[in-house]
Amino acid sequence: LFVGGHYDTKLGTGSPGANDNASGAAVVLELARCLAEEPPAPGIAVRFILFGGEERLVEGTDLHHFGSRHYVHDLDQWERERAIGAIVVDMVGVGTRLYARTMGVGPMDLCNRLTAYAQGAGISLPYLVSGSYSDHEPFENAGIPAVWLEYKDDPWYHTPGDSIDKIDPSHIENTGRLLEGFIRSDLVRGG
């Protein structure tokens, strides 16, 4: 299972990147710490990855997702065949509702299992078709199950207002607890 997010923010906007995407990076790092202290069930290997180059360099072009595209490109056949999938945590500190998002072009089994886990745990996690706006894109395009977690909507997206004072710590905690519970559950591998 790949769990990741990006650590860069949009250049030229003056954005400090607190939500996009220090919030996601914080969840990935804390989840890695928690699972290092108490590993998941045997047979579940989790790779934590923070990607660079996620943001689009030139609007209207395909110049984006450099880190995650490189990572997926370099996965060997053994890794691809055994992958449970990728969970991308991007922009989880601001908004009113957490969504599970995919482009709708890759396998949906990981997203479906995550939303089923959330429902069973009494957590609202509606599905939303996303487009290719985060690092789930190269995984889905390679046929690897992927899901992007995002709170919507952020009025300070790609602006100087994307600052730490806007972050809701409970959103970050909720996202982390959801993912930790899912990774520790039988649903993570389809059981």
N, C-alpha and C positions, 0 to 999 in steps of 0.2 A: 504494500500500500504506500503510495506516495502522498505526502501531506506537505503542501507548500503555499507560497505566496511570493509576491515581489517586494523588494526593498527599495526600489527607486520611486521617484515621483515625477510628475510632468515638468520638464524643463521649460524655462521661459515664462512661467505663469506666476512666479513668486510664491508658489504653494510650498509650505513646510512639509506637507505630506503626512500629517498626523493620522488622518483616516485612510488616505490613499498613498501608501499602504503600511504605515507603521502599525496600524491596528491589526492587520492580518499577520504581519511579521511577529508581533507580540504573542498572538495566539499560537502560531507555529512554534515559537521558542519555548513558551510555557508548556505546551503539550509535550514537546520533546523532553523537557525536564521531568514532567510528571511520569511519563512512560519509561524514562531511564530509572527512576526510583522504584517503580512497580511495573515491570514489563507486561505487555498484553499476553494473551494466551499463547502457548507454544504453537508454532506454525504460522504466526502472524509476524511478518517482518515489516517494519514501518521505516520508510526513508523520509527524513525531514529535509526540505530543500527551500532555500530562499533564492529566487531568480533575480537577475538584473535585466535591464533593457526591456521591461514589459510595456512601457508607455510608447505610444505612436510618436515617431520622430517628426513626420510630416503628414498633416491631415490629408485624407484621401488616398493614402498609399498603403502598401502592405509592410511598411517598415516599423515593425513592432514585435514583441514577444521573442526577442533574440535569445535570451537565456533559456527559456522553457523550450523553444524550438530546437536549440542546440542540444539540450539535455535529452529530449525525446529522440532526436536524430541519432544520438550516440547509444541508445539502449540496444542491447543485442537481442537476438531472437528469443533466447532463453528468458530474458527479463520481460519481454513483451508478452510471451505466452503465459507466464505465471503471474502477471500483474493483476492484483485485485482491482486496481484503478488509481485515480488521482483525485484528491480533494484539494481544491484551491481556495484559500481564505483571502479575500480581497475586499476591503472596505466594510469592516464589521463594527465600526465605532460610532456611526451616526446613521440615523434613520428611524423608521417606525416599525419595520417588519423585516425579519430575516427570511431570505429566499434561498432555495436550492435552484441553481440555474445551470442549464446546458445549452449548447447550440442546437441540439436535436439532431445531430448528424452521427454521433457515436453511439455505442451501446448504452442503454439506459439502466442496466441492472444495478450499478453502484448508486446512482441517484435514487432509484426506486427503493433500494434497501435502506438508504439513509432516511428518506422521507417516511418509510414504514417504521423505522426505529423511533423517529421523532414523534410520530402519531401515537405509538405505544407508550411513549414516555410522557405524553400529554403536552408536547411542545409543538407550537404552530410553526410549520415549515412548508409553506406553499411552493409549488414548482412554477418557474418562469423561464420561458425560452429567452436566451441571453444575447445571441449574436456572439461575435468573437472578441469580446472586450476584456478578457482576462486570460491567465495562463492555462486555463483548461483547454484552450483552443488547439494546441498541437497534440495533446493527448487524444482528444476526440477525433481529430483528423487522422490520427494513426490507428484508430480503431480500439483505443484503450478507454475503458469506461472512465468518465471524469465528471465532476460536479464542482461548481463554483458556489461558495457561500458568500452572500452579500446582504447587508442591511440596506434598504432603500427608503427614501431618497436622501441624498446629501446635497443641500443647497450650496455648500462651499467647495464642491468638487472642482479640482484644478484651479483654485483661486488662493490668494493669500489668506483667506479665512479658514483654510483647512489646517487648523491649529489645535493644540492639545486641549484647550479650554472647551472645545466643542464635543470632545469624545465622551461617550456615556460608558463608564467602566462596566456597567451591568451587561451591556451588549457584548463586550469582549469576554466577560466571564460566561455568559450564556452560550456563546459560540464554542468556547473551549470545553465547557462541560458537556455540551451536546456531542462534540467530536470524541472526547475521551470515553463517554458512555458507549457511543457507537463502536469505537475501535475495540472496546472490551466486550462487546456483545457478540453473540453467535451470528448476527445478521451481517457483520462485516465481511464474512466470506460466503454468505449465502445460506447459512444454516438456520 
